[in-house]
Amino acid sequence: MSNSMPFSREGEGGRLSFMELIDCEMNASEVSANVRDHGKVIDRQKNRVQCNYCAKMMSGFSRLRYHLGCVKGDVAPCGEVPENVKELIKIKLLELKRGSLGKEVGNLEFPDLPWKRKLYPTPSVIEHRKLQTTQKAGSDCKKNVQKDRVSDNGVTKDVPLSNGRNGSQEVVDHKEREDSSSRQAKKCFGRFFYELGGDLSVAMSPSFQRMITATVGCGQIGYKLPSCQDLKGWILKEEVKGMQQYVTDVRNSWASTGCSILLDGWMDEKGRNLINVLVDCPKGTIYIRSYDLSASIADVDVLQFIIEEIIEEVGIENVVQIIAYSISDCMEAAGQRLTEKFRTVFWTVSASHCIELMLEKIGKMDTTRGILDKAKTITKFIHSHATVLKLMRNHTSAYNLVKPSKIKWAKPFLTLENILSEKDNLQNMFVSAGWNSLIWSSREQGKRVAALVVDPDFWTGARMVLKATIPLVRVLKWISGGDKSQMGYIYDTMDQAKEAIAKEFKHKKSQYMPFWEVIDEIWNKHLYSPLHSTGYYLNPHFFYSSDFHCDAEVASGMLCCIVRMVPDLHVQDLIGLQLDHYLLAEGAFAQGTAFDQRTNIPPALWWSRYGQQHPEFQRFATRILSQTCDGASRYELKKSLAEKLLMKGRNPIEQQRLSDLTFLHYNLHLQSFNSRLNTDIVLEEIDSMDEWIVEEANQILSQNGDSAWMDLDCEDATINEDLVNGKGPSGIQPKVETWF
């Protein structure tokens, strides 16, 4: 099957099939191809012509040609032209297009040769005859122009040759440019599919090919899309080669900045326990490999062996820390063993995972759980009935009450925050005439929700819950934001979150201490690493500020890092001496630019610029401040590829190809991750099976026969467009500061 896809023009009749084009050619003799036979001149002076079929007037036969061919442009298509005339004119337009494009690139006119990869006639066909002609330049100087006389099917043509080169070389150059352009275009298609991480056979889908035709535009010259074999063959090989070079460049940076090993584990639908291993550094994050731990999920020895294998591959001298994805006993035991064996390496758990654990524990407290259950009752009821949901959207600035999030335990509090911001609107809704006109206003479920919305105890409890959780949600948003080098900030950020909670409760210990205890438990057991407090100490933004506080935890963390990361005692002594200069802001640390840039640039960059006089201390500080605090989950890698890769029984050649595809997809995804604009933890779409909108909804809908949901999608576009254009209600993004 041919993989070519002509970018033919599409009129109102749609794109011609191959057989239709053949029929048009066969019927060409029955219809005149001369456009003048299908129109008549009305005004020669003004060059006005009229279509013979619809009597439309236009300027010139060129416009008439586009009119008859129903090709969109500067003239409307003819609605009365016979189909055979339209298709014949359209074919002639394509031939004219080809000819004009050939002239634009200085190509030879060989109408019988294929347009793509045009072959030049053999030397026996060409008679070389140089003709001397004269041309006038801007200053009346004479220029020699060489011409070749070319015989093409017995017709002799004079073809100009520029700069004294022969015509054959020009065609060869054009062919090479065309081949290079075609290969580059095919590689772009390939990269699209590799980034997508989907089935490569989609490239052969008729819908995909029609999409490309419509996107590029009607009337373009035929373009041959890459075949599935191309995507699995030479394109994949070249893309993998390019990615390997990128990975090598990243690896070469580890010696100066150090790196973090990130573990990302999950259980697939078949119950297998799988792990992806990434390595992160300022230069970029790269994918190393995937493992199936199903047979030894609780075996500390196996987990330790796998991580040791990765450490040896990365280089023990390059690894600063390992960030785990779980606080399971097996994972914790493996971490303890590894840090005892490799004293220069630290072990911690993903910051976003730990903060989610804090939110989960707070969410399961009795008082908090009760408020969340009531909020869930409201959202389930409203989102389960189309008429009620429509009424809510008319009364509030919220398109949906539920705020879906990529982090599971952030969603309840983001949703509660959204509900609280719409308090007045929701209360007005449940006392409105619109609500009273609905059948749900007289049913027990509707009455219960309406009473809940006007219950002051619910709103008081909601405010109390948000006082304890929103500061932590903000930390999650910060972690998921732009810069991933958070080591210099995480210690102070967590401290600020605790202080914000105490402030919201007006520093009443009895109220905020239960939440502090939850935070401290997870911080001390799983999240905290000496790297965090040392990063705080080495960050000039905090160190030189008036509220810097070096307590026992900070001092001991700094000492621990120096002893463990710098085994050489002589270098330790040098760092101790150089530390005094940093403490007193002496030498390069006292320069005007160093002072000005303390808060303006990332701390690792500050040390690389202003720490040259203290190379040992500079290297120590740079390696710590260059690390991330979050784990691999932030990258949202497509797990299905690893799941497929780790399935047994595949042909060895196909297994290697799939391994290359996985390597390429993951690293393309990681390479482009930092350039994405939307790094918010809030998602745009709500899962249709989300527990905050689903309970008895399906049963109620089927029993009630409520079909108003069909109108919701029709209104969606209008609502969204109004909001985008600034026509909708303001204050869509709730701000918790206004509530307290």
BELDA-V652619 format. One record per residue. RES is the residue in one letter. D_LAST is the distance of its C-alpha to the last C-alpha in Angstrom with 2 decimals. Layout:
{{RES | D_LAST} {RES | D_LAST}}
//
This chain:
{{M | 67.95} {S | 67.21} {N | 63.73} {S | 64.21} {M | 62.03} {P | 63.35} {F | 60.80} {S | 62.93} {R | 62.01} {E | 60.49} {G | 61.52} {E | 60.83} {G | 63.10} {G | 60.99} {R | 62.13} {L | 65.77} {S | 66.75} {F | 69.47} {M | 72.10} {E | 71.21} {L | 71.81} {I | 75.19} {D | 76.11} {C | 75.26} {E | 77.57} {M | 80.35} {N | 80.06} {A | 79.91} {S | 83.63} {E | 83.26} {V | 80.93} {S | 81.35} {A | 78.88} {N | 79.73} {V | 76.89} {R | 79.45} {D | 80.94} {H | 77.73} {G | 77.28} {K | 79.40} {V | 79.41} {I | 78.72} {D | 78.67} {R | 80.14} {Q | 79.31} {K | 75.59} {N | 75.70} {R | 74.40} {V | 75.05} {Q | 74.51} {C | 73.64} {N | 76.48} {Y | 74.15} {C | 71.41} {A | 73.04} {K | 69.96} {M | 70.78} {M | 69.49} {S | 70.45} {G | 72.89} {F | 73.87} {S | 71.19} {R | 68.48} {L | 70.74} {R | 70.81} {Y | 66.98} {H | 67.10} {L | 69.68} {G | 68.00} {C | 64.72} {V | 62.94} {K | 59.74} {G | 59.96} {D | 60.96} {V | 62.85} {A | 62.06} {P | 63.76} {C | 66.81} {G | 66.38} {E | 70.12} {V | 71.50} {P | 73.31} {E | 71.63} {N | 74.51} {V | 74.51} {K | 70.75} {E | 70.86} {L | 73.94} {I | 72.44} {K | 69.25} {I | 71.35} {K | 73.17} {L | 69.92} {L | 68.86} {E | 72.23} {L | 71.84} {K | 68.35} {R | 69.82} {G | 72.60} {S | 70.36} {L | 68.05} {G | 71.13} {K | 72.31} {E | 68.96} {V | 69.16} {G | 72.84} {N | 73.90} {L | 77.36} {E | 78.06} {F | 79.07} {P | 78.09} {D | 79.60} {L | 77.69} {P | 74.28} {W | 71.34} {K | 69.41} {R | 71.10} {K | 74.06} {L | 77.33} {Y | 79.75} {P | 83.42} {T | 85.84} {P | 87.93} {S | 90.97} {V | 89.36} {I | 88.50} {E | 91.16} {H | 90.10} {R | 91.52} {K | 90.16} {L | 90.52} {Q | 90.38} {T | 88.65} {T | 87.42} {Q | 84.11} {K | 83.22} {A | 80.31} {G | 78.54} {S | 81.36} {D | 84.31} {C | 84.72} {K | 86.16} {K | 84.27} {N | 85.80} {V | 84.17} {Q | 85.25} {K | 85.51} {D | 86.31} {R | 88.34} {V | 86.85} {S | 88.71} {D | 86.43} {N | 88.47} {G | 91.36} {V | 89.36} {T | 89.43} {K | 86.40} {D | 85.79} {V | 82.50} {P | 81.24} {L | 80.44} {S | 78.16} {N | 78.81} {G | 82.03} {R | 80.45} {N | 82.03} {G | 80.47} {S | 80.23} {Q | 77.87} {E | 75.64} {V | 75.32} {V | 74.70} {D | 71.94} {H | 70.39} {K | 70.63} {E | 68.96} {R | 66.13} {E | 65.80} {D | 65.85} {S | 63.24} {S | 60.98} {S | 61.49} {R | 60.73} {Q | 57.57} {A | 56.41} {K | 57.17} {K | 55.25} {C | 52.21} {F | 52.56} {G | 52.94} {R | 49.82} {F | 47.86} {F | 49.12} {Y | 48.67} {E | 45.02} {L | 44.54} {G | 46.10} {G | 47.70} {D | 51.23} {L | 53.51} {S | 55.71} {V | 53.07} {A | 54.79} {M | 57.75} {S | 55.78} {P | 57.17} {S | 53.68} {F | 52.65} {Q | 55.81} {R | 55.25} {M | 51.71} {I | 53.16} {T | 55.80} {A | 53.35} {T | 51.03} {V | 53.88} {G | 55.44} {C | 58.63} {G | 61.93} {Q | 61.21} {I | 64.02} {G | 64.18} {Y | 62.00} {K | 62.52} {L | 59.36} {P | 59.47} {S | 60.90} {C | 59.34} {Q | 61.98} {D | 60.94} {L | 57.33} {K | 58.53} {G | 61.20} {W | 61.54} {I | 58.07} {L | 56.39} {K | 58.71} {E | 57.93} {E | 54.15} {V | 54.25} {K | 56.39} {G | 53.93} {M | 51.00} {Q | 53.04} {Q | 53.45} {Y | 49.70} {V | 49.16} {T | 51.86} {D | 50.18} {V | 46.93} {R | 48.91} {N | 50.63} {S | 47.37} {W | 46.59} {A | 48.97} {S | 46.98} {T | 43.33} {G | 43.63} {C | 41.96} {S | 39.85} {I | 41.19} {L | 38.67} {L | 39.37} {D | 38.17} {G | 39.30} {W | 39.14} {M | 41.24} {D | 42.94} {E | 44.07} {K | 47.33} {G | 45.66} {R | 46.57} {N | 44.44} {L | 44.39} {I | 43.15} {N | 42.84} {V | 43.24} {L | 41.86} {V | 42.20} {D | 39.61} {C | 40.12} {P | 39.09} {K | 42.11} {G | 40.93} {T | 40.46} {I | 43.57} {Y | 44.55} {I | 47.21} {R | 48.10} {S | 47.20} {Y | 48.26} {D | 48.84} {L | 48.12} {S | 48.74} {A | 51.86} {S | 50.28} {I | 46.55} {A | 46.57} {D | 49.26} {V | 47.92} {D | 51.23} {V | 51.04} {L | 47.48} {Q | 48.45} {F | 51.57} {I | 49.72} {I | 47.21} {E | 50.09} {E | 51.90} {I | 49.01} {I | 48.76} {E | 52.49} {E | 52.31} {V | 49.48} {G | 51.06} {I | 49.90} {E | 49.91} {N | 47.31} {V | 44.79} {V | 41.86} {Q | 39.78} {I | 39.62} {I | 36.34} {A | 36.56} {Y | 34.79} {S | 34.93} {I | 34.65} {S | 37.71} {D | 40.26} {C | 42.85} {M | 40.68} {E | 39.63} {A | 43.30} {A | 44.48} {G | 42.00} {Q | 43.24} {R | 46.84} {L | 46.32} {T | 44.64} {E | 47.48} {K | 50.08} {F | 48.51} {R | 47.13} {T | 45.93} {V | 43.61} {F | 40.11} {W | 38.48} {T | 34.83} {V | 32.85} {S | 30.94} {A | 27.47} {S | 25.94} {H | 27.79} {C | 26.59} {I | 22.89} {E | 23.56} {L | 25.19} {M | 22.12} {L | 20.05} {E | 23.01} {K | 23.23} {I | 19.58} {G | 20.09} {K | 23.15} {M | 21.67} {D | 22.34} {T | 18.90} {T | 17.62} {R | 20.88} {G | 20.72} {I | 17.46} {L | 18.90} {D | 22.18} {K | 20.77} {A | 19.06} {K | 22.42} {T | 24.25} {I | 22.53} {T | 23.24} {K | 26.76} {F | 27.66} {I | 26.53} {H | 28.03} {S | 31.17} {H | 32.35} {A | 33.11} {T | 33.02} {V | 29.57} {L | 28.30} {K | 29.96} {L | 28.36} {M | 24.85} {R | 25.59} {N | 26.80} {H | 23.68} {T | 20.95} {S | 20.54} {A | 20.69} {Y | 24.23} {N | 23.47} {L | 20.59} {V | 21.63} {K | 20.85} {P | 23.93} {S | 23.96} {K | 26.82} {I | 25.11} {K | 25.34} {W | 22.45} {A | 19.94} {K | 20.63} {P | 19.06} {F | 15.58} {L | 16.02} {T | 17.26} {L | 14.51} {E | 12.02} {N | 14.55} {I | 14.95} {L | 11.37} {S | 11.64} {E | 14.87} {K | 13.99} {D | 15.66} {N | 18.49} {L | 19.27} {Q | 19.45} {N | 21.72} {M | 23.77} {F | 24.66} {V | 25.94} {S | 27.74} {A | 31.51} {G | 31.40} {W | 29.94} {N | 32.44} {S | 35.25} {L | 34.61} {I | 36.56} {W | 33.46} {S | 32.06} {S | 34.99} {R | 34.93} {E | 33.44} {Q | 31.17} {G | 29.77} {K | 29.29} {R | 27.44} {V | 24.93} {A | 24.56} {A | 23.89} {L | 21.26} {V | 19.33} {V | 19.23} {D | 18.55} {P | 15.38} {D | 15.76} {F | 15.45} {W | 12.10} {T | 10.78} {G | 12.57} {A | 11.37} {R | 7.68} {M | 9.46} {V | 11.80} {L | 9.69} {K | 8.15} {A | 11.91} {T | 13.37} {I | 11.80} {P | 12.90} {L | 16.28} {V | 16.43} {R | 16.02} {V | 18.91} {L | 20.89} {K | 20.49} {W | 21.69} {I | 24.61} {S | 25.62} {G | 25.53} {G | 28.50} {D | 30.03} {K | 31.17} {S | 32.28} {Q | 29.18} {M | 31.10} {G | 30.27} {Y | 26.50} {I | 25.66} {Y | 25.92} {D | 23.48} {T | 21.08} {M | 20.90} {D | 20.48} {Q | 17.53} {A | 15.88} {K | 16.49} {E | 15.23} {A | 11.88} {I | 11.66} {A | 12.87} {K | 10.47} {E | 7.38} {F | 9.69} {K | 10.65} {H | 13.96} {K | 15.16} {K | 17.92} {S | 18.51} {Q | 15.19} {Y | 15.03} {M | 18.83} {P | 19.70} {F | 17.82} {W | 19.36} {E | 22.69} {V | 22.54} {I | 21.81} {D | 24.53} {E | 27.03} {I | 27.09} {W | 26.82} {N | 29.74} {K | 31.91} {H | 31.66} {L | 29.69} {Y | 30.46} {S | 33.60} {P | 35.19} {L | 34.99} {H | 31.20} {S | 31.36} {T | 34.48} {G | 32.81} {Y | 30.13} {Y | 33.04} {L | 34.99} {N | 32.25} {P | 33.10} {H | 29.64} {F | 28.39} {F | 31.73} {Y | 32.33} {S | 28.81} {S | 28.25} {D | 25.74} {F | 28.06} {H | 28.59} {C | 31.72} {D | 31.47} {A | 34.05} {E | 32.58} {V | 32.72} {A | 36.20} {S | 37.64} {G | 36.27} {M | 37.99} {L | 41.22} {C | 41.17} {C | 40.91} {I | 43.74} {V | 46.02} {R | 45.45} {M | 45.30} {V | 48.15} {P | 51.10} {D | 53.45} {L | 53.54} {H | 54.85} {V | 51.91} {Q | 49.55} {D | 51.21} {L | 50.91} {I | 47.17} {G | 46.86} {L | 48.72} {Q | 46.80} {L | 43.50} {D | 44.37} {H | 44.61} {Y | 41.11} {L | 39.84} {L | 41.56} {A | 40.96} {E | 44.73} {G | 47.01} {A | 45.47} {F | 42.01} {A | 42.40} {Q | 43.45} {G | 41.57} {T | 40.65} {A | 39.53} {F | 37.25} {D | 35.85} {Q | 35.32} {R | 33.40} {T | 30.10} {N | 31.60} {I | 33.44} {P | 33.03} {P | 34.12} {A | 37.09} {L | 38.37} {W | 37.98} {W | 40.20} {S | 42.73} {R | 43.14} {Y | 43.17} {G | 44.36} {Q | 47.96} {Q | 49.44} {H | 48.11} {P | 48.98} {E | 48.53} {F | 45.07} {Q | 44.22} {R | 45.24} {F | 43.35} {A | 40.08} {T | 40.51} {R | 41.16} {I | 37.98} {L | 35.65} {S | 37.16} {Q | 35.92} {T | 33.13} {C | 30.74} {D | 30.43} {G | 33.12} {A | 35.30} {S | 33.04} {R | 31.12} {Y | 34.34} {E | 34.56} {L | 38.33} {K | 40.32} {K | 41.45} {S | 44.29} {L | 46.51} {A | 46.45} {E | 47.02} {K | 50.03} {L | 51.30} {L | 51.35} {M | 53.41} {K | 57.00} {G | 60.27} {R | 59.92} {N | 62.81} {P | 62.67} {I | 62.84} {E | 60.07} {Q | 58.02} {Q | 58.34} {R | 57.43} {L | 54.30} {S | 53.48} {D | 53.82} {L | 51.65} {T | 48.90} {F | 49.17} {L | 49.07} {H | 46.22} {Y | 43.85} {N | 44.61} {L | 44.34} {H | 40.91} {L | 39.86} {Q | 41.52} {S | 39.58} {F | 36.20} {N | 34.88} {S | 35.87} {R | 33.59} {L | 30.80} {N | 28.52} {T | 27.32} {D | 23.97} {I | 23.40} {V | 22.75} {L | 26.08} {E | 27.39} {E | 29.29} {I | 28.48} {D | 31.15} {S | 33.06} {M | 33.27} {D | 29.59} {E | 28.66} {W | 25.53} {I | 27.91} {V | 31.17} {E | 32.44} {E | 35.05} {A | 34.62} {N | 38.15} {Q | 39.85} {I | 38.04} {L | 38.87} {S | 42.49} {Q | 42.86} {N | 41.23} {G | 42.79} {D | 39.69} {S | 40.61} {A | 37.89} {W | 36.53} {M | 39.47} {D | 37.93} {L | 34.60} {D | 36.15} {C | 37.94} {E | 34.72} {D | 32.92} {A | 34.75} {T | 34.08} {I | 30.35} {N | 30.08} {E | 32.40} {D | 30.47} {L | 27.24} {V | 29.21} {N | 30.86} {G | 27.72} {K | 28.80} {G | 26.09} {P | 22.66} {S | 20.26} {G | 16.87} {I | 18.34} {Q | 16.35} {P | 12.75} {K | 10.18} {V | 7.24} {E | 5.93} {T | 5.85} {W | 3.77} {F | 0.00}}
//
